[in-house]
Amino acid sequence: MMKMPALRNEEHPSAFEPSMMLMNVCLSFLGAIIGLQIITTLGVTPNTSIIGVLIALIISRIPFSAFLKFRNIHRQNLAQTAISSATFGAANSLMLPVAIPFILGRVDLVWPMLIGATLGMSIDMCMLYWLFDSKAFPGKAAWPAGIAAAEAIKAGDKGGKQAMLLVWGILGGIVGSFFKIPMSALGITMIANMWAMLMFAIGLLLRGYSIAWFGIDLNAMYVPHGFMIGAGLVAGVQILMIFLRKHKTSDENTQPADETPYTRDDNSVKVSIIRGFVLYILAGCILALLSGLYTEMSMGMLVFWIMFAAFACIMAEFIIGLSAMHSGWFPAFATTLIFLIIGTLLGFPPVALALLVGFVASGGPAFADGGFDFRSGWILRGMGKNPEFEVMGRYHQFISAFVGFGVGAITVALSHDMYFSQNLFPPVAKVFVTTIMAGVDPSIIRNLLLWAVPGAILQAVGGSSRQMGIMMSTGLLIVSPAAGLTVIAGLIVRLLVIKIKGEDAMIPVTVMAAGCIAGDALYGFFNSLLKVGLKK
């Protein structure tokens, strides 16, 4: 669906180069500050991948020899990875978790939560690194925001017709976003699996119009949450089944000649899932020790809390990762809320619930955002045609991401008091604390179990390639009927283009779609900065 860039024979640039490291640190600090400022004032986190690309492109055009090396597309990819990791890491994975115990009145738990969240975020990124480009999370899957960043880098490098298509797409994305049209949804529809996007649209429309059409508030009945629980559990089983099959026929093990091989085989990924689960258990133990949680519960309940927290982290990253991979949207808040509700029903005390929510919330966004960045690199490195070069490049992206995480963690550690003293918190943190203090009506469990059944059935019917249950659940958890209508319109256009012009006609459409996603991200970023400025 996309023109493949020429393969490079040179060694992949190293994230450890002094100039590259300095660039990544500076961009990461910028991204962390932007992320913290916007999440505490507006409650959202902008996608800074495109901003990182633009900054790298601008710096590469500065007429000094020290900056010329940044014309290399792989260095730009490393810079993009660092700034996006710092933005999401500082805001979603760290600031949100540490705000929860503070709002709860347990200031003494802020630092233990920061350490626990940093561990959770780091393990989550390691899990992505081990799982990316496997059967469960293929490099060739959509990961739409990653395509947008890669196309922007390619356009800056080569120019030509592809660049013009991207520019027109960006302009369309900006103009459409100005008029409140969800242009990212339109762009994603042209790239992602059509069945997945159809289910996503149905979920969006049902959530948006259920009261008007049926006189029913799906959210009040916890239909989306139950649906996601069922779909998420089946999705987890599907992922595990891919790697736990012991007997396969030769046909099942043979890929077509023109099929790009995965760089993560089934056995290594199976080991990685087990390793990740063990790491989450160890991180949970550290969090329980540092926070004094062992004084709040019996030994049996504490062990159960640690095991449940590890399970919740794994399931949350699978759910969020699959949603992001197919649609570019990921219901991080709703997914964390599901495990908060389950934890409440299991009888965990408020302090344990606060730490559980912060621990689970620290991971998912890192998995999704990191997936977008790895997808960008996968495209720029030749779409997996050179496995050795691909693995090497992904390793240096992994290092760049941890530079971003490190800078983000330091920034949060040094600045969270400043924000909290001004009563600036991520709004979602207040929702979590309110839910913890209010408790959950036991009757809710009936609705969760009831609606988990159709979610599980739809996920099982769609299979691991379409993720229909996950995608419909994602739509049900998001209030954006306009996005649902946009996706339906996009699917109709996509089908007409394929029917009239053929599959090849989708190549330029895909480039313009990437531009729409980038334009929407740019508009959202600068619009958020403007709103922050006006608030001051």
C-alpha positions as CSV (number, residue, x, y, z in Angstrom):
1,M,0.0,0.0,0.0
2,M,3.0,2.3,0.3
3,K,6.1,2.9,-1.7
4,M,9.1,1.4,0.1
5,P,12.1,3.6,0.6
6,A,15.4,2.3,-0.7
7,L,17.3,0.1,1.7
8,R,20.4,1.6,3.3
9,N,23.6,-0.4,3.4
10,E,25.3,1.8,6.0
11,E,25.3,1.1,9.7
12,H,22.3,2.4,11.5
13,P,23.0,5.6,13.4
14,S,23.6,5.0,17.1
15,A,21.5,6.5,19.9
16,F,24.7,6.7,21.9
17,E,26.4,9.2,19.5
18,P,27.1,12.3,21.6
19,S,25.3,14.6,19.2
20,M,22.3,12.3,18.9
21,M,22.1,11.8,22.7
22,L,22.2,15.6,23.2
23,M,19.5,16.1,20.6
24,N,17.4,13.5,22.2
25,V,17.8,14.9,25.7
26,C,16.9,18.4,24.5
27,L,13.9,17.3,22.6
28,S,12.8,15.1,25.4
29,F,12.9,17.9,27.9
30,L,10.8,20.0,25.5
31,G,8.3,17.2,25.0
32,A,8.0,16.5,28.8
33,I,7.3,20.1,29.6
34,I,4.7,20.3,26.8
35,G,3.1,17.1,28.0
36,L,2.9,18.1,31.6
37,Q,1.6,21.6,30.9
38,I,-1.2,20.4,28.6
39,I,-2.3,17.4,30.6
40,T,-2.7,19.4,33.8
41,T,-4.5,22.2,32.1
42,L,-6.6,20.6,29.4
43,G,-6.5,16.9,30.4
44,V,-5.1,15.7,27.1
45,T,-1.7,14.8,25.7
46,P,-0.7,16.0,22.2
47,N,1.0,13.7,19.8
48,T,4.5,15.2,19.5
49,S,6.0,12.7,17.1
50,I,5.3,15.0,14.2
51,I,6.7,18.0,16.1
52,G,9.9,16.0,16.6
53,V,10.1,15.2,12.9
54,L,9.6,18.9,12.0
55,I,12.2,20.1,14.5
56,A,14.7,17.5,13.2
57,L,14.0,18.6,9.6
58,I,14.5,22.2,10.5
59,I,17.8,21.5,12.4
60,S,19.0,19.4,9.5
61,R,18.7,22.5,7.2
62,I,20.8,24.7,9.4
63,P,24.0,25.4,7.3
64,F,26.5,24.1,9.8
65,S,28.4,20.9,9.5
66,A,27.4,19.8,13.0
67,F,23.7,19.7,11.9
68,L,24.1,18.1,8.5
69,K,24.1,14.6,10.0
70,F,20.5,15.1,11.0
71,R,19.4,14.9,7.4
72,N,19.7,11.2,7.8
73,I,16.2,9.8,8.1
74,H,17.1,7.3,10.8
75,R,18.5,10.0,13.0
76,Q,15.3,11.9,12.5
77,N,13.4,8.8,13.5
78,L,15.4,8.5,16.7
79,A,14.7,12.1,17.6
80,Q,11.0,11.6,16.9
81,T,11.0,8.5,19.2
82,A,12.7,10.4,22.0
83,I,10.3,13.4,22.1
84,S,7.1,11.4,21.8
85,S,8.3,9.0,24.5
86,A,9.1,11.9,26.8
87,T,5.7,13.5,26.2
88,F,3.5,10.5,26.8
89,G,5.9,9.1,29.5
90,A,5.9,12.3,31.6
91,A,2.2,13.1,31.2
92,N,0.2,9.9,30.9
93,S,2.6,7.3,32.5
94,L,4.0,9.4,35.4
95,M,2.1,12.6,36.2
96,L,-1.3,10.9,36.1
97,P,-0.3,8.1,38.5
98,V,1.5,10.4,41.1
99,A,-1.5,12.7,41.2
100,I,-3.8,10.0,42.4
101,P,-2.3,9.4,45.9
102,F,-1.8,13.2,46.3
103,I,-5.5,13.9,45.6
104,L,-6.4,11.0,47.9
105,G,-4.6,12.9,50.7
106,R,-1.7,10.4,50.9
107,V,1.2,12.7,50.0
108,D,3.6,10.2,51.5
109,L,2.8,7.8,48.6
110,V,3.7,10.2,45.8
111,W,7.3,9.2,45.6
112,P,6.7,5.4,45.9
113,M,4.0,5.8,43.2
114,L,6.5,7.7,41.0
115,I,9.0,4.9,41.4
116,G,6.4,2.2,40.8
117,A,5.0,4.1,37.7
118,T,8.5,4.5,36.3
119,L,9.0,0.7,36.7
120,G,5.6,0.0,35.1
121,M,6.3,2.4,32.2
122,S,9.7,0.8,31.6
123,I,8.5,-2.8,31.7
124,D,5.7,-1.8,29.3
125,M,8.2,-0.5,26.8
126,C,10.4,-3.6,27.2
127,M,7.3,-5.7,26.5
128,L,6.6,-3.7,23.3
129,Y,10.3,-4.1,22.3
130,W,10.1,-7.9,22.8
131,L,6.6,-8.2,21.1
132,F,6.8,-5.8,18.2
133,D,6.9,-7.4,14.7
134,S,5.6,-10.7,16.0
135,K,2.3,-12.4,15.0
136,A,0.5,-10.7,17.8
137,F,1.8,-7.1,17.0
138,P,3.1,-7.2,13.4
139,G,5.2,-4.4,12.1
140,K,3.1,-4.5,8.9
141,A,-0.1,-3.7,10.9
142,A,-1.6,-0.2,10.6
143,W,-0.2,1.7,13.7
144,P,-1.6,4.8,11.8
145,A,0.2,7.6,13.7
146,G,3.5,5.8,12.9
147,I,2.7,5.9,9.1
148,A,2.1,9.7,9.4
149,A,5.5,10.3,11.0
150,A,7.3,8.1,8.5
151,E,5.7,9.8,5.6
152,A,6.6,13.2,6.9
153,I,10.3,12.1,7.3
154,K,10.3,10.6,3.8
155,A,8.8,13.7,2.3
156,G,11.4,15.9,3.9
157,D,14.1,13.6,2.6
158,K,13.0,13.1,-1.0
159,G,10.4,15.7,-1.9
160,G,8.6,15.0,-5.2
161,K,5.1,13.9,-5.8
162,Q,4.8,11.9,-2.6
163,A,5.8,15.0,-0.6
164,M,3.1,17.1,-2.4
165,L,0.4,14.4,-1.6
166,L,1.5,14.5,2.0
167,V,1.4,18.3,2.1
168,W,-2.1,18.3,0.6
169,G,-3.1,15.8,3.2
170,I,-1.7,17.8,6.0
171,L,-3.5,21.0,4.8
172,G,-6.7,19.0,4.6
173,G,-6.2,17.6,8.1
174,I,-5.6,21.1,9.5
175,V,-8.6,22.7,7.7
176,G,-10.9,19.8,8.6
177,S,-9.8,19.8,12.2
178,F,-10.5,23.6,12.4
179,F,-14.1,22.8,11.4
180,K,-14.3,20.1,14.0
181,I,-14.1,17.2,11.6
182,P,-12.1,14.3,13.1
183,M,-9.6,14.1,10.3
184,S,-7.4,11.6,12.1
185,A,-10.4,9.2,12.0
186,L,-10.7,9.7,8.3
187,G,-7.0,9.1,7.7
188,I,-6.9,6.0,9.9
189,T,-9.9,4.6,8.0
190,M,-7.9,4.6,4.7
191,I,-5.0,2.7,6.3
192,A,-6.4,0.2,8.9
193,N,-8.2,-3.1,8.6
194,M,-11.7,-2.3,7.2
195,W,-13.5,-4.9,9.4
196,A,-11.8,-3.4,12.5
197,M,-12.8,0.1,11.5
198,L,-16.4,-0.9,10.8
199,M,-16.7,-2.3,14.3
200,F,-15.0,0.8,15.7
201,A,-17.6,3.0,13.8
202,I,-20.5,0.9,15.0
203,G,-19.3,1.3,18.6
204,L,-18.8,5.1,18.2
205,L,-22.3,5.5,16.8
206,L,-24.0,3.3,19.4
207,R,-22.3,5.2,22.2
208,G,-23.1,8.6,20.6
209,Y,-26.7,8.0,19.7
210,S,-27.9,5.3,22.1
211,I,-30.0,7.8,24.2
212,A,-31.5,9.4,21.1
213,W,-32.2,6.1,19.3
214,F,-33.1,3.8,22.2
215,G,-33.5,5.9,25.2
216,I,-30.7,4.0,26.9
217,D,-27.4,5.4,28.4
218,L,-24.9,2.6,27.6
219,N,-22.3,4.2,29.8
220,A,-24.5,4.3,32.9
221,M,-25.2,0.6,32.4
222,Y,-21.5,-0.2,32.0
223,V,-22.1,-1.8,28.7
224,P,-18.8,-0.5,27.1
225,H,-16.8,-1.7,30.2
226,G,-18.4,-5.2,30.2
227,F,-17.9,-5.5,26.4
228,M,-14.2,-4.6,26.8
229,I,-13.7,-7.1,29.6
230,G,-15.1,-9.9,27.5
231,A,-13.3,-8.9,24.4
232,G,-10.1,-8.2,26.3
233,L,-10.0,-11.6,27.9
234,V,-10.6,-13.4,24.6
235,A,-7.9,-11.2,23.0
236,G,-5.5,-12.2,25.7
237,V,-6.3,-15.8,25.1
238,Q,-5.9,-15.4,21.4
239,I,-2.4,-13.8,21.8
240,L,-1.3,-16.6,24.1
241,M,-2.7,-19.3,21.8
242,I,-0.5,-18.0,19.0
243,F,2.6,-18.8,21.0
244,L,1.4,-21.8,23.0
245,R,0.6,-24.0,20.0
246,K,3.1,-26.9,20.2
247,H,2.1,-28.8,17.1
248,K,1.9,-27.1,13.7
249,T,1.8,-28.5,10.2
250,S,4.5,-27.5,7.8
251,D,1.9,-25.4,5.9
252,E,1.2,-23.4,9.0
253,N,4.9,-22.7,9.5
254,T,5.6,-21.8,5.9
255,Q,5.2,-18.1,4.8
256,P,4.5,-17.1,1.2
257,A,7.7,-16.3,-0.7
258,D,6.8,-12.6,-0.9
259,E,5.8,-12.3,2.8
260,T,8.2,-10.4,5.0
261,P,9.3,-12.6,7.9
262,Y,8.7,-11.6,11.5
263,T,11.7,-10.6,13.4
264,R,10.3,-12.1,16.7
265,D,9.5,-15.8,16.5
266,D,6.9,-17.5,18.5
267,N,9.2,-19.1,21.1
268,S,11.0,-15.9,22.0
269,V,7.7,-14.0,22.3
270,K,6.3,-16.7,24.6
271,V,9.3,-16.3,26.8
272,S,9.0,-12.5,26.7
273,I,5.4,-12.6,27.9
274,I,6.4,-14.8,30.9
275,R,9.4,-12.6,31.6
276,G,7.2,-9.5,31.5
277,F,4.7,-11.0,33.9
278,V,7.6,-11.8,36.3
279,L,8.9,-8.3,36.0
280,Y,5.5,-6.8,36.8
281,I,5.3,-9.1,39.9
282,L,8.7,-7.8,41.0
283,A,7.7,-4.2,40.4
284,G,4.5,-4.8,42.3
285,C,6.5,-6.2,45.2
286,I,8.8,-3.1,45.2
287,L,5.7,-0.8,45.1
288,A,4.1,-2.6,48.0
289,L,7.3,-2.4,50.0
290,L,8.0,1.3,49.4
291,S,4.4,2.3,50.0
292,G,4.0,0.3,53.1
293,L,1.0,-1.5,51.5
294,Y,1.9,-4.6,53.4
295,T,0.6,-2.9,56.6
296,E,-2.8,-2.2,55.0
297,M,-3.7,-5.8,54.1
298,S,-3.2,-9.4,55.2
299,M,-0.3,-11.4,53.6
300,G,-2.8,-13.4,51.5
301,M,-4.6,-10.3,50.2
302,L,-1.2,-8.6,49.5
303,V,0.0,-11.5,47.4
304,F,-3.3,-11.5,45.6
305,W,-3.0,-7.8,45.0
306,I,0.5,-8.2,43.5
307,M,-0.7,-11.0,41.2
308,F,-3.8,-9.1,40.1
309,A,-1.8,-5.9,39.4
310,A,0.6,-7.9,37.2
311,F,-2.2,-9.5,35.3
312,A,-4.0,-6.1,34.9
313,C,-0.9,-4.5,33.5
314,I,-0.4,-7.3,30.9
315,M,-4.1,-7.2,29.9
316,A,-4.2,-3.4,29.8
317,E,-1.2,-3.2,27.5
318,F,-2.7,-5.9,25.2
319,I,-6.0,-4.1,25.0
320,I,-4.5,-0.7,24.5
321,G,-1.9,-2.0,22.1
322,L,-4.4,-3.8,19.9
323,S,-6.7,-0.7,19.8
324,A,-3.8,1.5,18.9
325,M,-2.4,-0.9,16.3
326,H,-5.7,-1.2,14.4
327,S,-7.3,2.3,14.9
328,G,-4.8,4.7,16.2
329,W,-7.1,5.3,19.2
330,F,-6.5,3.7,22.6
331,P,-9.0,3.9,25.5
332,A,-6.4,4.1,28.3
333,F,-8.6,5.8,30.8
334,A,-11.5,3.4,30.3
335,T,-9.3,0.4,30.4
336,T,-7.7,1.5,33.7
337,L,-11.2,2.2,35.0
338,I,-12.3,-1.3,34.2
339,F,-9.5,-2.7,36.5
340,L,-10.3,-0.2,39.2
341,I,-13.9,-1.4,39.2
342,I,-12.8,-5.0,39.3
343,G,-10.3,-4.2,42.1
344,T,-13.1,-2.5,44.1
345,L,-15.4,-5.5,43.7
346,L,-12.5,-7.8,44.9
347,G,-12.4,-5.8,48.1
348,F,-9.1,-4.0,47.9
349,P,-8.9,-1.0,50.4
350,P,-8.7,2.6,49.0
351,V,-4.9,2.9,49.2
352,A,-4.4,-0.4,47.4
353,L,-6.8,0.7,44.7
354,A,-5.0,4.0,44.3
355,L,-1.7,2.3,43.8
356,L,-3.3,-0.3,41.5
357,V,-4.7,2.4,39.3
358,G,-1.5,4.3,39.1
359,F,0.5,1.2,38.3
360,V,-1.9,0.0,35.5
361,A,-2.2,3.5,34.1
362,S,1.6,3.9,33.8
363,G,1.9,1.3,31.1
364,G,-0.7,1.3,28.4
365,P,0.1,4.6,26.7
366,A,3.8,3.8,26.5
367,F,2.9,0.6,24.6
368,A,0.7,2.3,22.1
369,D,2.9,5.4,21.5
370,G,6.0,3.2,21.3
371,G,4.2,1.1,18.8
372,F,3.6,4.1,16.6
373,D,7.3,5.0,16.8
374,F,8.5,1.5,16.0
375,R,6.1,1.4,13.0
376,S,7.7,4.6,11.7
377,G,11.1,3.1,12.0
378,W,9.9,-0.2,10.4
379,I,8.8,1.8,7.3
380,L,11.9,3.9,7.1
381,R,14.2,0.9,7.4
382,G,12.6,-0.9,4.4
383,M,9.5,-2.6,5.9
384,G,11.4,-5.5,7.3
385,K,13.1,-6.5,4.1
386,N,16.5,-6.3,5.8
387,P,15.9,-8.1,9.2
388,E,19.3,-7.3,10.6
389,F,19.1,-3.6,9.8
390,E,15.5,-3.6,11.2
391,V,16.5,-5.2,14.5
392,M,19.5,-2.9,14.9
393,G,17.4,0.2,14.2
394,R,14.6,-0.8,16.5
395,Y,17.2,-1.3,19.3
396,H,18.4,2.3,18.9
397,Q,14.8,3.5,18.9
398,F,14.4,1.5,22.2
399,I,17.4,3.3,23.7
400,S,16.0,6.7,22.4
401,A,12.7,5.9,24.0
402,F,14.4,5.3,27.4
403,V,16.3,8.6,27.0
404,G,12.8,10.2,26.7
405,F,11.5,8.2,29.7
406,G,14.5,9.2,31.8
407,V,14.2,12.9,31.0
408,G,10.4,12.6,31.6
409,A,10.9,11.0,35.0
410,I,13.4,13.6,36.1
411,T,11.1,16.4,34.9
412,V,8.1,15.0,36.8
413,A,10.2,14.4,39.9
414,L,11.4,18.0,39.9
415,S,8.1,19.7,38.9
416,H,5.1,17.8,40.3
417,D,5.1,19.8,43.5
418,M,4.9,23.0,41.5
419,Y,1.9,21.8,39.6
420,F,0.1,20.3,42.6
421,S,0.7,23.4,44.7
422,Q,-1.3,25.3,42.1
423,N,-4.1,22.7,42.2
424,L,-3.2,21.6,38.7
425,F,-3.9,17.9,38.2
426,P,-4.8,15.7,35.3
427,P,-8.6,15.7,35.4
428,V,-8.7,11.9,34.9
429,A,-6.9,11.5,38.3
430,K,-9.8,13.2,40.0
431,V,-12.2,10.8,38.4
432,F,-10.2,7.8,39.6
433,V,-10.1,9.2,43.2
434,T,-13.8,10.0,43.2
435,T,-14.5,6.4,42.0
436,I,-12.2,5.0,44.7
437,M,-13.9,6.9,47.5
438,A,-17.4,6.3,46.3
439,G,-17.0,2.6,45.9
440,V,-18.8,0.5,43.4
441,D,-22.4,-0.8,43.6
442,P,-22.2,-4.6,43.7
443,S,-25.1,-4.7,41.1
444,I,-22.6,-3.4,38.6
445,I,-20.9,-6.7,38.4
446,R,-24.1,-8.2,36.9
447,N,-24.0,-5.7,34.0
448,L,-20.2,-6.2,33.5
449,L,-20.6,-10.0,33.3
450,L,-23.7,-9.8,31.1
451,W,-22.1,-7.6,28.5
452,A,-18.8,-9.4,28.7
453,V,-20.5,-12.3,26.8
454,P,-21.3,-10.5,23.5
455,G,-17.9,-8.8,23.7
456,A,-16.2,-12.2,24.0
457,I,-18.3,-13.7,21.2
458,L,-17.6,-10.9,18.8
459,Q,-13.8,-11.0,19.5
460,A,-13.8,-14.8,19.1
461,V,-15.7,-14.6,15.8
462,G,-13.5,-11.9,14.3
463,G,-10.3,-13.6,15.3
464,S,-6.9,-12.1,16.2
465,S,-6.4,-10.4,12.8
466,R,-9.5,-8.3,12.8
467,Q,-9.9,-7.6,16.6
468,M,-13.6,-6.9,16.1
469,G,-14.5,-7.2,19.7
470,I,-11.7,-4.9,20.9
471,M,-12.5,-2.3,18.2
472,M,-16.2,-2.2,18.9
473,S,-15.5,-1.9,22.6
474,T,-13.0,0.9,21.9
475,G,-15.8,2.8,20.0
476,L,-18.3,2.2,22.8
477,L,-15.9,3.7,25.3
478,I,-15.4,6.9,23.3
479,V,-17.9,9.8,23.0
480,S,-17.5,11.0,19.4
481,P,-20.4,10.2,17.1
482,A,-18.8,12.6,14.5
483,A,-15.8,10.2,14.4
484,G,-18.2,7.3,13.8
485,L,-19.9,9.1,10.9
486,T,-16.5,10.1,9.5
487,V,-15.2,6.5,9.6
488,I,-18.4,5.2,7.8
489,A,-17.9,7.9,5.1
490,G,-14.2,7.0,4.8
491,L,-15.0,3.3,4.4
492,I,-17.5,4.0,1.6
493,V,-14.9,6.2,-0.2
494,R,-12.2,3.5,0.3
495,L,-14.5,0.8,-1.1
496,L,-15.5,2.9,-4.1
497,V,-11.8,3.7,-4.9
498,I,-10.9,0.0,-4.8
499,K,-13.9,-1.0,-6.9
500,I,-13.4,1.7,-9.6
501,K,-9.6,2.2,-9.7
502,G,-8.3,-1.0,-8.1
503,E,-6.0,-1.6,-5.1
504,D,-3.0,0.3,-6.6
505,A,-5.1,3.5,-6.5
506,M,-4.9,3.3,-2.7
507,I,-1.2,4.0,-2.6
508,P,-1.5,7.8,-3.1
509,V,-4.7,7.8,-1.0
510,T,-2.7,6.2,1.8
511,V,0.0,9.0,1.6
512,M,-2.7,11.7,1.8
513,A,-4.4,9.8,4.7
514,A,-1.1,9.9,6.6
515,G,-1.1,13.6,5.9
516,C,-4.6,14.0,7.3
517,I,-3.4,12.3,10.5
518,A,-0.3,14.5,10.7
519,G,-2.4,17.6,10.0
520,D,-4.9,16.7,12.7
521,A,-2.0,16.1,15.2
522,L,-0.4,19.5,14.3
523,Y,-3.7,21.3,14.7
524,G,-4.3,19.6,18.0
525,F,-0.8,20.4,19.3
526,F,-0.8,24.1,18.4
527,N,-4.5,24.5,19.4
528,S,-3.7,23.1,22.8
529,L,-0.7,25.4,23.2
530,L,-2.9,28.3,22.3
531,K,-5.5,27.4,24.9
532,V,-2.8,27.0,27.6
533,G,-1.5,30.5,26.7
534,L,-5.0,32.0,26.9
535,K,-5.6,30.4,30.3
536,K,-2.6,32.2,31.6
